[in-house]
Amino acid sequence: MSTQPSWLHVERGSAPLLLSVPHAGTDLRGLDSQLVSPWLARKDADWHVPLLYSFARELGASMIWTDVSRTVIDVNRDPSGKSLYPGQATTELCPTTTFDGEPLYKNGTGPDAGEIANRRRQYFDPYHAALTTEIDRLSSQHPRVVIYDCHSIRSVVPRLFDGSLPQFNIGTNDGKSCAPELADAVHATCSASEFSVVSNGRFKGGYITRHFGQPERRVHGIQMELATRGYLREPAGDLVEGNWPPAFEASYAQPLSDVLRQILQRCLSFALA
């Protein structure tokens, strides 16, 4: 009998490509009464990302995602609590503020060390165990494996970056998490599209990309951070509960989705070469 928790989803494919979606969850796991606002606690989710990448099943890719909100625990942070972006604004393993710096917990309180350790055991460890299991499975069947970490973020978040974010933000930990030919192929695909792109800019890859991307072991990690305006109608002006998140419109997202399909095909071509 499977012991996999109900909040953790693993879809197995046969191709040497594993998609990780760590931030699309919205389940607050009963924390609602401790939080300033459930809407605020869900504001920074990577909205509709599993839906955006649903075509990956047709390519034979595997996919792992969690229903648990990043407000509960961020499974793409260093579990030691060490910042991935020293000197820059970011959020913690168990965030206490939104990306905009708004307090998440009433009275400014947040989880203590014991609660953080408990959430790590409950949610972080199973997610990473699932990633390890799938990488090992695919590595036993293929000479190379690509783990592709799927993210999105609002186009404008002044606390985190200046101006408007490029629509494609490729992270390879400054070239350490994957072979240069893979990074170059993904960047070239984005550059040939109508959308803007940068590699290893504000987002260089989170803990998943940095930890699992080990080219010397034939596992190549790459993070894709999408500015949400590429696939969602971002509202003008301030975000409020009535306008965020926008609904997913397949026709609006199609141009960017077409490029994402090309990107994953390039990842597969690299892995199968």
C-alpha positions as CSV (number, residue, x, y, z in Angstrom):
1,M,0.0,0.0,0.0
2,S,1.4,3.4,-0.9
3,T,2.5,5.7,1.9
4,Q,2.6,8.7,-0.3
5,P,0.8,11.6,1.4
6,S,-2.3,12.9,-0.3
7,W,-0.9,16.4,-0.8
8,L,2.1,15.1,-2.8
9,H,1.5,14.2,-6.5
10,V,3.9,12.1,-8.6
11,E,3.1,11.4,-12.2
12,R,5.6,9.0,-13.7
13,G,6.7,9.2,-17.3
14,S,9.3,7.2,-19.2
15,A,11.3,10.1,-20.8
16,P,14.5,11.4,-19.1
17,L,12.8,14.6,-18.1
18,L,11.4,15.4,-14.6
19,L,9.3,18.6,-13.9
20,S,9.2,19.9,-10.4
21,V,6.5,22.4,-9.4
22,P,7.2,23.4,-5.8
23,H,5.2,26.5,-5.4
24,A,1.7,26.0,-7.0
25,G,0.1,24.7,-3.8
26,T,-2.5,26.7,-1.9
27,D,-3.3,24.4,1.0
28,L,-2.6,26.2,4.3
29,R,-2.7,23.0,6.4
30,G,-5.0,24.6,9.0
31,L,-2.9,27.7,9.7
32,D,-5.7,30.1,8.7
33,S,-6.4,31.3,12.2
34,Q,-2.8,32.2,12.7
35,L,-2.5,34.2,9.5
36,V,-3.4,37.8,8.8
37,S,-5.3,36.7,5.7
38,P,-5.6,33.4,3.8
39,W,-5.6,35.4,0.6
40,L,-2.4,37.2,1.5
41,A,-0.9,33.8,2.4
42,R,-1.7,32.5,-1.1
43,K,-0.8,35.6,-3.0
44,D,2.7,34.5,-3.9
45,A,1.8,31.1,-5.2
46,D,3.0,30.1,-8.7
47,W,-0.5,30.3,-10.1
48,H,-1.8,27.7,-12.6
49,V,1.7,26.4,-13.3
50,P,0.7,22.7,-13.4
51,L,-2.0,23.6,-15.8
52,L,0.4,25.6,-18.0
53,Y,2.7,22.6,-18.3
54,S,0.0,20.0,-18.7
55,F,1.2,19.2,-22.2
56,A,4.4,17.8,-20.7
57,R,2.6,14.5,-20.2
58,E,2.4,14.1,-24.0
59,L,6.3,14.3,-24.1
60,G,6.6,11.4,-21.6
61,A,7.9,13.7,-18.9
62,S,7.4,13.0,-15.2
63,M,6.0,15.6,-12.9
64,I,6.0,16.2,-9.1
65,W,4.0,18.9,-7.4
66,T,2.6,19.7,-3.9
67,D,-0.8,21.0,-2.8
68,V,0.9,22.7,0.3
69,S,1.3,26.4,0.1
70,R,4.8,27.9,0.2
71,T,3.6,29.9,3.2
72,V,3.6,26.6,5.2
73,I,7.0,25.7,4.0
74,D,9.0,26.5,0.9
75,V,10.4,23.3,-0.5
76,N,12.8,25.3,-2.7
77,R,14.8,26.8,0.1
78,D,17.9,25.5,1.7
79,P,16.6,23.5,4.7
80,S,19.5,24.9,6.9
81,G,17.9,28.3,6.5
82,K,20.9,29.7,4.6
83,S,20.0,32.4,2.1
84,L,20.3,31.5,-1.6
85,Y,20.7,35.2,-2.4
86,P,22.9,36.8,0.3
87,G,22.4,40.5,0.6
88,Q,19.1,40.5,-1.4
89,A,15.5,40.4,-0.2
90,T,14.0,36.9,-0.1
91,T,11.7,34.8,2.0
92,E,12.5,32.1,4.5
93,L,12.1,28.3,4.6
94,C,8.9,29.1,6.5
95,P,8.1,32.6,5.3
96,T,6.9,35.3,7.7
97,T,6.3,37.9,5.0
98,T,5.0,38.1,1.4
99,F,7.3,39.0,-1.5
100,D,6.1,42.6,-0.9
101,G,7.2,42.5,2.8
102,E,3.7,42.2,4.3
103,P,3.5,40.2,7.5
104,L,1.9,36.9,7.1
105,Y,1.2,36.0,10.8
106,K,-0.9,37.9,13.2
107,N,1.0,40.1,15.7
108,G,4.1,39.6,13.6
109,T,4.7,36.2,15.1
110,G,5.7,33.1,13.1
111,P,6.7,29.5,13.6
112,D,9.4,28.8,16.1
113,A,12.4,26.4,15.6
114,G,10.4,23.4,16.7
115,E,7.5,24.1,14.4
116,I,9.9,24.7,11.5
117,A,11.5,21.4,12.1
118,N,8.1,19.7,12.2
119,R,7.0,21.2,8.9
120,R,10.3,20.2,7.4
121,R,9.7,16.5,8.4
122,Q,6.1,16.6,7.3
123,Y,6.4,18.4,4.0
124,F,9.9,19.3,2.9
125,D,11.5,15.8,3.4
126,P,8.8,13.9,1.5
127,Y,8.9,16.2,-1.5
128,H,12.7,15.9,-1.8
129,A,12.5,12.1,-1.2
130,A,10.1,11.9,-4.1
131,L,12.5,13.9,-6.3
132,T,15.3,11.7,-5.3
133,T,13.3,8.5,-6.1
134,E,12.3,9.8,-9.5
135,I,15.8,11.0,-10.5
136,D,17.2,7.6,-9.4
137,R,14.6,5.8,-11.4
138,L,15.1,7.8,-14.6
139,S,18.9,7.7,-14.2
140,S,18.8,3.9,-14.1
141,Q,17.0,4.0,-17.5
142,H,18.8,6.8,-19.4
143,P,22.3,8.1,-19.8
144,R,21.3,11.6,-18.8
145,V,18.4,13.2,-17.0
146,V,17.1,16.8,-16.9
147,I,15.3,18.1,-13.9
148,Y,13.3,21.2,-14.9
149,D,12.0,23.3,-12.0
150,C,8.9,25.2,-12.9
151,H,8.1,28.7,-11.4
152,S,6.3,31.9,-12.0
153,I,6.2,35.3,-10.3
154,R,4.4,38.6,-10.8
155,S,6.2,40.8,-13.4
156,V,6.7,43.7,-10.9
157,V,7.8,43.1,-7.3
158,P,9.9,46.2,-6.3
159,R,11.1,44.6,-3.1
160,L,12.7,41.7,-5.1
161,F,13.9,43.4,-8.3
162,D,13.9,46.6,-10.2
163,G,11.5,47.3,-13.1
164,S,9.6,44.6,-15.0
165,L,11.0,41.1,-15.0
166,P,11.8,39.4,-18.3
167,Q,9.3,36.8,-19.3
168,F,11.8,34.0,-19.3
169,N,14.2,33.8,-16.4
170,I,16.6,30.8,-16.8
171,G,18.6,29.7,-13.7
172,T,21.5,27.3,-13.8
173,N,23.4,28.5,-10.7
174,D,25.7,30.5,-12.9
175,G,26.3,27.4,-15.1
176,K,27.0,24.9,-12.3
177,S,23.8,22.9,-12.4
178,C,23.7,21.8,-16.0
179,A,25.9,21.4,-19.1
180,P,26.5,24.6,-21.1
181,E,25.0,23.1,-24.2
182,L,21.6,22.6,-22.4
183,A,21.6,26.1,-21.0
184,D,22.5,27.5,-24.4
185,A,19.8,25.5,-26.1
186,V,17.1,26.7,-23.7
187,H,18.3,30.3,-23.9
188,A,18.4,30.2,-27.7
189,T,14.8,28.9,-27.8
190,C,13.6,31.7,-25.7
191,S,15.6,34.3,-27.6
192,A,14.0,33.2,-30.9
193,S,10.5,33.8,-29.4
194,E,8.6,37.0,-29.0
195,F,9.3,37.1,-25.3
196,S,12.2,38.6,-23.3
197,V,14.8,36.4,-21.7
198,V,17.7,36.5,-19.3
199,S,19.9,33.7,-17.9
200,N,21.2,33.8,-14.3
201,G,19.8,37.3,-13.6
202,R,17.8,37.9,-10.5
203,F,16.9,34.2,-10.4
204,K,19.8,31.8,-10.7
205,G,17.9,28.7,-9.5
206,G,16.7,27.7,-6.1
207,Y,17.7,24.9,-3.8
208,I,16.2,22.2,-6.0
209,T,18.2,23.3,-9.0
210,R,21.3,23.8,-7.0
211,H,21.0,20.6,-5.0
212,F,19.9,18.1,-7.7
213,G,21.7,19.6,-10.7
214,Q,24.9,17.6,-10.7
215,P,26.2,17.3,-14.3
216,E,29.1,15.2,-13.1
217,R,26.5,12.6,-12.1
218,R,24.6,13.0,-15.4
219,V,21.7,14.9,-13.8
220,H,21.2,18.4,-15.2
221,G,19.1,21.0,-13.4
222,I,17.6,24.1,-14.8
223,Q,15.0,26.5,-13.3
224,M,12.5,28.5,-15.3
225,E,11.0,31.5,-13.6
226,L,8.2,33.0,-15.7
227,A,6.9,36.5,-15.4
228,T,3.1,35.8,-15.1
229,R,2.2,38.4,-17.7
230,G,3.3,35.9,-20.3
231,Y,0.4,33.6,-19.5
232,L,-2.0,35.5,-17.3
233,R,-3.7,38.9,-17.6
234,E,-2.0,40.7,-14.8
235,P,-4.3,43.4,-13.3
236,A,-3.2,47.0,-13.5
237,G,-2.7,48.8,-10.2
238,D,-2.7,47.2,-6.8
239,L,-3.5,43.6,-6.2
240,V,-6.7,42.9,-4.2
241,E,-8.6,39.8,-3.4
242,G,-11.0,40.5,-6.2
243,N,-8.4,40.7,-9.0
244,W,-5.7,38.2,-8.0
245,P,-5.1,35.6,-9.1
246,P,-6.5,36.0,-12.6
247,A,-8.3,33.0,-14.2
248,F,-6.3,30.8,-16.6
249,E,-7.2,31.4,-20.2
250,A,-5.7,28.8,-22.5
251,S,-6.0,31.0,-25.6
252,Y,-4.1,33.8,-23.8
253,A,-1.4,31.5,-22.6
254,Q,-1.0,29.6,-25.9
255,P,1.9,31.7,-27.4
256,L,4.0,31.2,-24.3
257,S,2.9,27.6,-23.9
258,D,4.1,26.9,-27.4
259,V,7.6,28.2,-26.5
260,L,7.6,26.1,-23.3
261,R,6.9,23.0,-25.4
262,Q,9.9,23.8,-27.6
263,I,12.0,24.3,-24.5
264,L,11.0,20.9,-23.1
265,Q,11.7,19.3,-26.4
266,R,15.2,20.8,-26.4
267,C,15.7,19.4,-22.9
268,L,14.7,16.0,-24.2
269,S,16.9,16.2,-27.2
270,F,19.8,17.0,-24.9
271,A,19.1,14.1,-22.5
272,L,18.6,11.6,-25.4
273,A,21.7,12.7,-27.4
